């Protein structure tokens, strides 16, 4: 998009308000439209279809009570850039077809497309990620409309990716006051929508911002006037939608639903500042975003409290761990993420089916789900050098080197190919996979003969002084995602050599049901602390809040844990608010020498005073400083040479004090180990 001069912005908004020529704008509009008026028009709903598909390899349980007009959406923003890079898509019979027709023929009824203001440098070189400007959105929208699908227009209000970590202001709006920016956003939204409807695009929904979790378009909730400014921008966008496409739904979009308190806060702020919207949308990636039960609860709370529709605007799951474009994937083998389904086509389909079932049958007023970029595949499998030339020329990777001028800290350093090619519904050579049929098969179900889909790896934790016992069975994951124990035979291990290796992880290979399987064996020192990784909640621990801050509790989130899925979480919105201790008194500790350690990570701490400590008979005898820096950078404070007698009362703990506003952190893996006089591991 061309840069908007401020004078031109004001004149454009006046002209657009005088008269709109499109059929969409000529319809009688409410100002603003109420939920009831929008519902009665029904233009936002998916177009009716009688899609019939069959599969002899995909197991799909019927979703009961599934409405005919439930949105089965697909974000397919990158397709034009991929096709320019040489990608072609093929139907089940090997026939090359328009990918949007393939999507429609498998039950997709809505297409989502992101819109960036100006994803190009001064020389016209694209930033990547599909170079998703308005021209791209029009091209995608026309093809979606051609095949009877409606369009969700997803305005990021940025020149490149907008997400919880980045909400950067467009280049043309940099330095504007909030009033000037709101007027620019209003005029820009109105102009874009007008061009879309003039092109004949069937706009059914418009999203005002993308994953605006505490920030939007350069405005932050932690700054002065934060939410007031953010909601002012949202209201400006909503006003434009009501005027150009009065029958389209207005959606707002957030993420991290596992943090229920945040969603309560978002709902309150939207209501308090009077944002006119219809749909509260959430991302839900099962790797990171908690349980279905929590998702249903937080969305239902919004729907019931404020009378809004709710939906999932983004989700996805990997059908393989393999990368196909020589540029690493977000999800693969290993990694710190939840894997409730095997990385198979059936696992991918089960995710979609179970999420839809959650929305339909356990969530209040849920209207649909959008799968994120299920068409984004590799532009080639020949070599990295071949692909990088295509990514740079056509913007078909997640970012090009040209994005460095706008986003130097992220895209400028880590530009490259697609990070989700293993989460698409097409193979690397463009052939549609059987899993895409799940969108249509949920209506009737497809109960083929149940069989083993994949084997789950085993995990064993063993004390260095204990006996290594590997499991006799492993879980086989069936097509319906149920588990069945099957016998396993492990390769012979050298127990003495493993123990001699000390604290370490070992991978043991085995065979079960004729397939390869692994056991991850973790050798550990004996830990004298109870509930050392908080898997049993706060049992055994005493948390004492000294400051007046917002959150201090055990959180269940595997991606933020060192071991297991749980850890202690803290957060405080105000400056100088976070201050607390977390400690455990150790019962019946034998006389001897010990070492104590505890791990912490976090950020936004400002000036901090954080240290691990040991008390003997109520008096602190040793301290060791710790720190919080950035997400996923864990710091472990170790205290050596703790000497105690049999009658001593020993308490270990962590003291945390942070001056910064929005200081947050995670605490995990507290260890109290016995050592010999030489510092070596002392046998229990």
Buried (B, 14 or more C-beta within 10 A) or exposed (E): BEEBEEEEBBEBBEEBEEEBEBEBBEEEBEEBBEBEBBBEBEBBBBBEBEBEBEBEEBBBBBBEEBEEEBBBBBBBBBBBBBBBBEBEBBBBEEEEBBBBBBBBBBBBBBBBBBBBBBBBBEEEBBBBBBBBBBEBBBBBBBBBBBBBBBBBBBBBBBBBBBBBEBBBBBBBBEEBEBEBBBBBBBBBBBBBBBBBBBBBBBBBBBBBBBBBBBBBBBBBBEEEEBBBBBBBBBBBBBBBBBBBBBBBBBBBBBBBBBBBEBBBBBBEBBBEBEBBBBBBBBBBBBBBBBBBEBBBBBBBBBBEEBEBBBBBBBBBBBBBBEBBBBBEBBBBEEEEBBBBBBBBBBBBBBBBBBBBBBBBEBBBBBBBBBBBBBBBBBBBBEEBEEBBBBBBBBBBBBBBBBBBBBBEEBBBEBBBBBBBBBBBBBBBBBBBBBBBBBBBBBBBEBEEEEEBBBBBBBEBEBBBEEEBEBBEEBBBBBBBBEEEEBEBEBEEBEEEEBBEEEEEEBEBEBBBEEBEBBBBBEBBBBBBBBBBBBBBEBEBBEBEBEBEBBBBEBBBBBBBBBBBBBBBBBBBBBBBBBBBBBBBBBEEBEEBBBBBBBBBBBBBBEEBEBBBBBBBEEEEBBEBEBBBBEBEEBBBBBBEEBEBEEEBEBBBBBBBBBBBBBBBBBBBBBBBBBBEEEEEBBEE
